[in-house]
């Protein structure tokens, strides 16, 4: 048994999204051989890779196919591929990817989806932060059960920086942490945009794989401020299936296209309801509109999320369903959406970069 033989069989395993084999992509980082054991390290572009387990199984079976009868250890590690942009690096130097979660209109569950996506990515092992960019209607404190104010640290005698609050392994920032819950934010657009800028420049975010922005609905000042301040890695649009929501989605898609922000996909929330007593499925707001719209604009459809009472309860009690009911079918659906999103981010970044060098540490 030689290293070359092992590398040859591993080169037959292809990444289904990047359409190249894992050796030429530089994913195989280590091959160690002893008399009775083979250790292989495969480093993926995200810990939330949707084919992680399948790829590990393929690697083990490929090596077994060579006739090796000893122990085969395949370690699946990850190093998140970042969005290479100097302007973004100046504002958020430790943040690899910035993702806007948007909606064309209010009431579609955008914040619920944003919080659960952040929790799902963190649960998979990614370093995640989330910014509540909806200054007029901040929901992050309630949806993640945070009541404390963030700490500060001095820069010099006159300036200080804010330390983000942490919950469920996610770094958080919201205007709701700084004002009373009943205080209305009676601000004009430039003031709201200025607050969001401060969440970027005056907060010590540190090292993050993904920073998620929970945007206000529509196509206004905050969205433009983000695009102008930090080139976004991309955006996700949340919708419900009915026509009135989808009409606004189309405007949101056009907005991101005009400002050259890649669209990672569309999520259809409140897709259907299954009665807990009789099991009958009801498509209360119609069904399939999100997928149809994604196909029309040529963007990925990341998945559908049903109406499910514990999802709403999780938002009210500060425990997202991927935390409170991780084994439930609905939580698994959200986890799948998060992994598809992570895959799209990797595809976008790997496609934009030069072809990676083959680095096999053996």
URQUI-V660534 format. One record per residue. PHI is phi in whole degrees, 0 to 359 (none if undefined). NEAR is the number of other ideal C-beta (glycine too) atoms within 8 Angstrom. D_LAST is the distance of its C-alpha to the last C-alpha in whole Angstrom. Layout:
BEGIN
[[PHI;NEAR;D_LAST] [PHI;NEAR;D_LAST]]
END
This chain:
BEGIN
[[none;8;14] [239;6;11] [298;8;8] [299;6;10] [294;9;13] [294;15;11] [297;13;10] [297;8;14] [285;11;15] [292;15;14] [290;10;15] [272;8;18] [271;10;19] [250;8;20] [285;12;21] [292;6;25] [268;8;26] [271;9;24] [60;6;24] [221;8;21] [282;11;18] [289;14;15] [284;12;12] [294;8;15] [283;11;16] [82;11;12] [284;10;13] [278;14;9] [258;11;7] [206;10;5] [221;12;5] [244;8;7] [235;9;10] [236;6;13] [299;4;16] [237;5;17] [209;10;15] [237;15;12] [248;9;11] [234;16;10] [245;11;10] [244;15;12] [258;9;14] [269;13;17] [273;10;20] [197;14;22] [291;11;23] [264;14;26] [298;14;24] [290;9;27] [248;9;24] [305;10;22] [293;6;23] [295;7;23] [293;15;20] [297;11;19] [299;8;21] [300;9;20] [295;13;16] [298;10;18] [295;8;20] [296;12;18] [289;14;16] [301;9;19] [297;7;21] [278;10;19] [95;6;21] [286;9;19] [252;3;21] [272;8;19] [277;6;18] [242;11;16] [250;8;15] [247;10;14] [268;9;15] [262;9;16] [249;9;16] [207;11;18] [219;7;19] [296;13;22] [283;11;22] [264;7;25] [278;13;28] [286;6;28] [204;8;32] [294;5;33] [296;8;37] [296;12;35] [297;8;33] [290;6;36] [274;10;38] [231;12;35] [297;6;32] [258;7;30] [259;11;30] [279;9;28] [218;13;30] [239;12;34] [235;16;36] [271;15;40] [253;15;41] [234;14;44] [210;15;47] [285;15;50] [215;10;53] [280;6;53] [84;4;53] [260;13;50] [85;11;48] [300;15;46] [294;12;46] [300;12;45] [294;16;42] [300;13;41] [294;15;41] [290;15;39] [296;15;36] [298;14;36] [295;13;36] [293;15;34] [295;15;31] [295;13;31] [297;11;31] [281;12;28] [110;7;26] [278;13;27] [269;8;29] [232;15;32] [230;16;35] [222;16;38] [251;13;41] [278;14;45] [274;12;46] [273;13;49] [296;13;51] [283;8;55] [224;5;53] [295;11;50] [239;12;49] [301;17;46] [303;13;48] [289;10;50] [288;13;47] [243;13;44] [63;10;47] [250;11;47] [241;4;50] [282;6;49] [276;5;49] [289;11;46] [280;6;46] [234;8;46] [224;8;44] [287;7;46] [264;6;45] [210;5;48] [294;4;52] [247;3;52] [238;7;49] [213;7;47] [239;10;44] [263;11;44] [270;10;41] [294;12;41] [289;11;42] [238;7;39] [208;10;39] [55;8;37] [78;7;34] [245;13;35] [275;12;37] [231;15;40] [213;15;43] [208;11;46] [297;10;50] [294;12;51] [281;13;49] [251;7;52] [233;7;55] [295;4;57] [298;6;57] [258;4;60] [275;6;60] [283;4;60] [268;9;58] [269;3;61] [240;9;59] [282;5;59] [309;9;56] [299;7;55] [290;8;55] [296;14;53] [296;12;50] [296;8;51] [296;11;50] [295;15;47] [301;10;46] [294;9;46] [297;10;44] [271;12;41] [272;6;42] [252;7;43] [242;12;41] [274;8;38] [285;11;35] [71;6;32] [270;4;29] [226;14;29] [279;11;27] [222;16;31] [248;14;34] [257;14;37] [253;13;40] [274;15;43] [280;14;46] [292;11;49] [294;11;51] [95;8;52] [225;7;51] [249;8;52] [299;9;52] [297;15;49] [300;14;47] [293;10;48] [299;11;47] [299;14;43] [297;10;43] [280;5;44] [276;9;43] [226;11;39] [305;9;38] [290;12;37] [295;11;33] [174;13;36] [221;13;38] [238;17;39] [248;15;43] [257;14;45] [218;18;48] [251;13;50] [286;15;51] [286;9;55] [300;7;56] [295;7;57] [284;15;53] [293;13;52] [298;9;54] [287;13;53] [300;15;49] [300;11;50] [293;10;51] [296;13;48] [301;13;46] [297;8;48] [298;10;48] [295;14;44] [295;9;44] [292;6;46] [261;8;44] [60;4;41] [258;12;39] [299;8;37] [259;14;38] [283;14;35] [151;14;38] [242;17;41] [247;15;42] [263;16;45] [266;14;46] [54;13;49] [293;14;49] [195;12;51] [226;10;52] [249;9;52] [296;9;55] [287;4;54] [265;4;58] [251;4;58] [79;6;54] [285;6;56] [267;8;54] [239;8;56] [263;10;54] [299;7;56] [254;10;55] [74;8;55] [197;8;51] [90;8;49] [295;15;50] [296;17;46] [294;11;44] [297;8;47] [294;14;47] [300;12;43] [296;8;44] [299;6;47] [266;9;45] [69;4;41] [244;10;39] [295;9;37] [260;11;39] [280;12;37] [140;10;39] [241;11;43] [235;15;44] [281;11;47] [287;9;50] [210;9;49] [308;7;51] [299;11;49] [295;13;47] [294;9;50] [299;8;50] [300;16;47] [292;13;48] [278;7;51] [256;8;50] [83;10;47] [229;8;44] [306;13;42] [298;15;42] [291;13;38] [264;10;39] [281;10;42] [226;10;42] [298;9;38] [269;5;38] [291;9;41] [301;5;41] [292;13;42] [294;12;39] [295;9;37] [294;12;38] [293;15;38] [299;13;34] [294;10;34] [299;15;35] [297;14;33] [289;13;30] [294;13;31] [298;16;32] [301;16;29] [296;13;27] [295;13;30] [296;17;29] [297;15;25] [301;10;27] [298;13;29] [289;15;27] [291;12;24] [289;6;27] [287;7;28] [281;9;25] [294;3;24] [302;4;21] [292;9;18] [288;5;15] [280;7;12] [236;7;9] [243;10;6] [275;6;4] [231;7;0]]
END
